[in-house]
């Protein structure tokens, strides 16, 4: 077997070599006492007959623990008797280990015990014949308890160290482990006692505290923060709500067999309130409109004016003091992603505040359409928001981060709705639409001042059944000519069957979208229209006209 392989036994001991001892400050073999004539050598073979040589026990395998030296027999053979057979330890050339080795220096006049005296029981790692020391490991003493690995190596059972200290007053087994174990056990017992005393003290203190404070068998009082009356930051949701809620009202309408609930907000201290047309429409000419303020005060209201084309209406209360008008913002300054707050009475839950962002701008929507002539259809270039809006929020304000009104909540897209925004009565799915305040302000001012609103027009009728891209001018008008003579479209050169594809460079894909884009402007505004005729496009410019709402 190769010696370099793991687990391979080391070289066999040389029977002719003599082990040397190395001590601190002393070279190997230095200081050895001479062997007197006739004395038996320990393991040497030089100058001795082969029959008198005693083999040295081979080294133990490195991974095997040292076996305890067996007790020596009480009676030994006389010195001149024939030497008993000596065997090596198992696993070393198949010979058993010797029971003991004769003491070469134990006979007088060297002062040691006789040649057959037991070897000192103190154990230590064996030094092989070839001079290589085994690695330190736990040595098993006579009583079977291993020494700590860090203990000083002691002589083995096959080596006798005449310079090693011997236990005083005894030549038998010598043990140093027992006092160590007793001391450690004493420390463990003392530590356990201290832990028990500490645990008992802590448990007693907790029990006394619970008994004193009523925790055992008494009433439990939980800690709580004191009430805070501090106002919130003006730009926070709570701050915006606190400023806006006094100017928001809940509207209840009854007329004939119809009734409904909506929301509005105060425009001025004269009592004008802006809301949606579809909120007050059920009242008709003989119905009743009741307004409830945030503080609980109620008042009767009358219709000042309404416009179905923009889905806006103004009502007025009288005899009410302390009104809080809401400031108006500018919807042209709104950006997608801006934070918004919606306030209303969804499902008649007055004063409900929700929050979200502007998710889109200039979203063309239409609502209504119950009449054949389309007079109830509302065309809105709306702000889209994900703030939760539900039935009852209609007419309520959409606020920006400065607590200014930027839109009037008017329509929602409901799950399963087939008729567009406002076509169903389901809950919010995050698609709400508000009339931009810039458009609503103009209409509200006209309704307050004249009782009616005007619409910007281009003087053409559209083919609403056209399925192509863009808005096609009708071949003939339903109630008049396709192009109004002398109107803005006629002056710009628009003809029947022309297809309008863009407004100020913004594409339009249907007749509804064209109306929404036109109504997002004021009468008198100048626009550029891209017109397609016979496969060719050209751009025309015109000035918007005005028409009274029907």
NORTA-V330637 format. One record per residue. RES is the residue in one letter. PHI is phi in whole degrees, -180 to 180 (NA if undefined). OMEGA is omega in whole degrees, -180 to 180 (999 if undefined). Layout:
<<RES	PHI	OMEGA> <RES	PHI	OMEGA>>
This chain:
<<X	NA	-179> <X	-72	-179> <X	-73	-177> <X	-77	-176> <X	-82	180> <X	-65	177> <X	87	-180> <X	-76	180> <X	-68	180> <X	-73	180> <X	-65	-179> <X	-67	-179> <X	-65	178> <X	-89	-177> <X	-68	-179> <X	-90	-178> <X	-90	-179> <X	-113	179> <X	-64	176> <X	-112	177> <X	-104	177> <X	-116	178> <X	-120	-179> <X	-62	178> <X	77	-177> <X	-135	179> <X	-67	-178> <X	-57	178> <X	82	-179> <X	-73	176> <X	85	179> <X	-72	178> <X	-78	-180> <X	-69	178> <X	-91	-179> <X	-69	180> <X	-62	179> <X	84	178> <X	-78	-177> <X	-84	177> <X	-72	-177> <X	-69	-179> <X	-151	-177> <X	-77	179> <X	-128	-176> <X	-72	177> <X	71	-178> <X	-122	176> <X	-66	-179> <X	-64	-178> <X	-71	-177> <X	-91	-179> <X	-72	177> <X	-115	-179> <X	-71	174> <X	-84	180> <X	-62	179> <X	-65	-179> <X	-68	175> <X	-74	173> <X	-60	-175> <X	-66	-177> <X	-98	-179> <X	-111	178> <X	-71	178> <X	-68	176> <X	-83	-180> <X	-68	177> <X	-71	-179> <X	-66	179> <X	-62	179> <X	-78	177> <X	-63	-178> <X	-65	-180> <X	-120	-178> <X	-118	178> <X	-70	178> <X	-62	-174> <X	-62	-178> <X	-89	178> <X	-72	179> <X	-67	-178> <X	-66	178> <X	-66	179> <X	-63	179> <X	-111	-178> <X	-120	-180> <X	-88	-179> <X	-67	177> <X	-57	180> <X	90	177> <X	-115	-178> <X	57	175> <X	79	-177> <X	-100	179> <X	-71	-179> <X	-74	179> <X	-68	176> <X	-68	177> <X	-160	178> <X	-119	178> <X	-65	-179> <X	-88	-176> <X	-70	-179> <X	-114	-174> <X	-91	-179> <X	-94	177> <X	-57	9> <X	-92	-175> <X	-92	171> <X	78	-178> <X	-95	177> <X	-69	-177> <X	-64	-175> <X	-64	-178> <X	-104	178> <X	-68	180> <X	-63	177> <X	-72	178> <X	-57	-177> <X	-76	-177> <X	-65	-173> <X	-102	173> <X	-159	179> <X	-60	-176> <X	-82	173> <X	-95	-178> <X	-63	-177> <X	-63	-176> <X	-85	172> <X	92	-179> <X	-91	-180> <X	-82	174> <X	-72	177> <X	-65	180> <X	-64	178> <X	-150	180> <X	-68	-179> <X	-100	-178> <X	-88	177> <X	-76	-173> <X	-63	-176> <X	-85	171> <X	94	180> <X	-96	-177> <X	-70	172> <X	-72	172> <X	-61	-177> <X	-63	-176> <X	-84	-178> <X	-67	-180> <X	-67	-179> <X	-58	179> <X	-114	-179> <X	-62	180> <X	-83	-177> <X	-70	-179> <X	-103	178> <X	-124	178> <X	-120	-179> <X	-105	-177> <X	-66	-179> <X	-93	-180> <X	-71	179> <X	-66	179> <X	-108	176> <X	-62	-178> <X	-74	172> <X	75	-180> <X	-151	175> <X	-116	-179> <X	-92	-176> <X	-66	180> <X	-125	-174> <X	-127	176> <X	-116	-175> <X	-80	-173> <X	-60	179> <X	-61	179> <X	-63	-179> <X	-66	179> <X	-65	179> <X	-66	180> <X	-64	179> <X	-62	179> <X	-66	178> <X	-66	178> <X	-63	179> <X	-63	180> <X	-63	178> <X	-63	179> <X	-62	179> <X	-64	179> <X	-64	178> <X	-62	-180> <X	-63	179> <X	-64	180> <X	-64	180> <X	-63	179> <X	-64	179> <X	-66	179> <X	-63	179> <X	-61	179> <X	-65	180> <X	-65	179> <X	-64	179> <X	-62	179> <X	-65	179> <X	-65	179> <X	-65	179> <X	-66	-178> <X	-70	-176> <X	-92	177> <X	80	-180> <X	-73	179> <X	-110	177> <X	78	-179> <X	-115	178> <X	-78	-180> <X	-97	176> <X	-116	-178> <X	-90	179> <X	-70	-179> <X	-151	178> <X	-72	178> <X	-74	-179> <X	-66	-179> <X	-112	179> <X	-106	-178> <X	-66	179> <X	-76	-180> <X	-88	178> <X	-60	-177> <X	-57	-178> <X	-85	179> <X	-77	179> <X	-61	179> <X	-64	179> <X	-65	178> <X	-64	-180> <X	-62	-179> <X	-62	180> <X	-79	-174> <X	-89	-174> <X	-56	179> <X	-62	-180> <X	-98	-179> <X	-104	-178> <X	-125	174> <X	-105	-175> <X	-112	175> <X	-114	-175> <X	-121	175> <X	-136	178> <X	-161	-177> <X	61	179> <X	-95	-177> <X	-99	173> <X	-157	-179> <X	-167	-180> <X	-131	178> <X	-151	-176> <X	-133	174> <X	-151	176> <X	-144	-174> <X	-76	179> <X	-94	-178> <X	-153	-178> <X	-79	177> <X	-80	175> <X	103	179> <X	-77	-177> <X	-129	180> <X	-98	178> <X	-153	177> <X	-86	176> <X	-63	-176> <X	-72	176> <X	-77	-175> <X	-94	-177> <X	-57	-180> <X	-60	-179> <X	-69	-179> <X	60	-179> <X	-92	-174> <X	-117	-176> <X	-80	-178> <X	-122	178> <X	-124	180> <X	-119	-179> <X	-116	177> <X	-118	180> <X	-85	-176> <X	-62	179> <X	-81	179> <X	102	180> <X	-70	-180> <X	-120	179> <X	-155	175> <X	-82	-179> <X	-134	176> <X	-125	-178> <X	-84	175> <X	-88	179> <X	-176	179> <X	-148	-178> <X	-138	-180> <X	-72	-178> <X	-66	177> <X	-106	-178> <X	57	179> <X	-129	178> <X	-151	175> <X	-120	174> <X	-119	-176> <X	-140	174> <X	-111	179> <X	-128	178> <X	73	-179> <X	-116	179> <X	-110	178> <X	71	180> <X	-70	-179> <X	-120	178> <X	-68	178> <X	-91	178> <X	-70	-179> <X	-101	177> <X	-95	180> <X	-128	-176> <X	-70	177> <X	-70	-180> <X	-89	-177> <X	-72	177> <X	-120	176> <X	-62	-178> <X	103	178> <X	-64	177> <X	-75	-180> <X	-138	177> <X	-129	178> <X	-108	-180> <X	-126	-180> <X	-176	-179> <X	-127	180> <X	-63	-179> <X	52	177> <X	65	175> <X	-96	-172> <X	-63	175> <X	71	179> <X	-80	-179> <X	-115	175> <X	-129	-176> <X	-138	179> <X	-175	180> <X	-134	169> <X	-80	-177> <X	-97	176> <X	-168	177> <X	-126	176> <X	51	179> <X	-88	-178> <X	-73	179> <X	-132	174> <X	-130	180> <X	-144	180> <X	95	179> <X	87	-178> <X	-75	-179> <X	-97	-177> <X	-65	-178> <X	-78	177> <X	75	-178> <X	-69	179> <X	-95	179> <X	-80	178> <X	-105	179> <X	-116	-173> <X	-130	171> <X	-92	-160> <X	-89	166> <X	-88	179> <X	-101	-179> <X	-138	174> <X	-100	174> <X	-63	-177> <X	-58	177> <X	-127	-177> <X	-133	175> <X	-53	-174> <X	111	174> <X	-78	-175> <X	-57	180> <X	91	-179> <X	-81	-175> <X	-83	168> <X	-107	-171> <X	-102	172> <X	-93	-175> <X	-70	177> <X	-102	178> <X	62	176> <X	-113	-179> <X	-77	178> <X	-116	180> <X	-166	177> <X	-115	-178> <X	-63	-171> <X	-133	-173> <X	-150	175> <X	-136	170> <X	-96	-178> <X	-99	176> <X	-63	-180> <X	84	180> <X	-73	-180> <X	-109	-175> <X	-107	178> <X	84	-179> <X	-57	-180> <X	83	-177> <X	-80	180> <X	-133	-180> <X	-116	179> <X	-76	-180> <X	-81	-177> <X	-70	172> <X	-121	178> <X	87	177> <X	-124	177> <X	-114	-175> <X	-133	-178> <X	-128	176> <X	-73	180> <X	-58	-175> <X	-66	179> <X	-63	177> <X	-72	-178> <X	-67	-180> <X	-63	180> <X	-61	-179> <X	-66	-180> <X	-62	179> <X	-62	179> <X	-66	-180> <X	-66	179> <X	-69	-174> <X	-81	-174> <X	-122	-178> <X	85	179> <X	-150	-178> <X	-117	177> <X	-108	179> <X	-118	173> <X	-74	-178> <X	-138	176> <X	-111	174> <X	79	175> <X	-138	171> <X	-105	-174> <X	-114	176> <X	-86	-175> <X	-75	178> <X	-98	179> <X	-69	-176> <X	-105	179> <X	-79	-180> <X	-81	-179> <X	104	-180> <X	-114	-177> <X	-98	176> <X	-72	-176> <X	-67	177> <X	-75	175> <X	-153	-178> <X	-75	179> <X	-66	-179> <X	-123	-180> <X	173	-178> <X	-70	179> <X	-66	177> <X	-124	-178> <X	-67	180> <X	-61	178> <X	79	180> <X	-81	-179> <X	-57	-179> <X	-69	-180> <X	-64	180> <X	-67	-180> <X	-84	177> <X	90	179> <X	-77	-178> <X	-124	175> <X	-57	-179> <X	75	172> <X	-68	179> <X	-113	178> <X	-90	-174> <X	-108	-179> <X	-146	173> <X	-125	-176> <X	53	177> <X	83	-180> <X	-95	-178> <X	-64	171> <X	-125	-172> <X	-114	-179> <X	-159	178> <X	-65	178> <X	-62	-180> <X	-66	179> <X	-65	179> <X	-63	180> <X	-60	-179> <X	-66	180> <X	-66	-176> <X	-77	174> <X	-78	178> <X	-110	177> <X	-99	172> <X	-58	-178> <X	99	177> <X	-71	178> <X	-96	-178> <X	-128	172> <X	-112	-179> <X	-110	174> <X	-96	-174> <X	-118	178> <X	-111	180> <X	-142	179> <X	55	177> <X	82	180> <X	-117	-179> <X	-108	173> <X	-150	-178> <X	-110	178> <X	-122	178> <X	-119	-179> <X	-148	177> <X	-108	-176> <X	-65	175> <X	-91	-178> <X	-132	177> <X	-141	178> <X	-72	177> <X	-67	-179> <X	-77	999>>
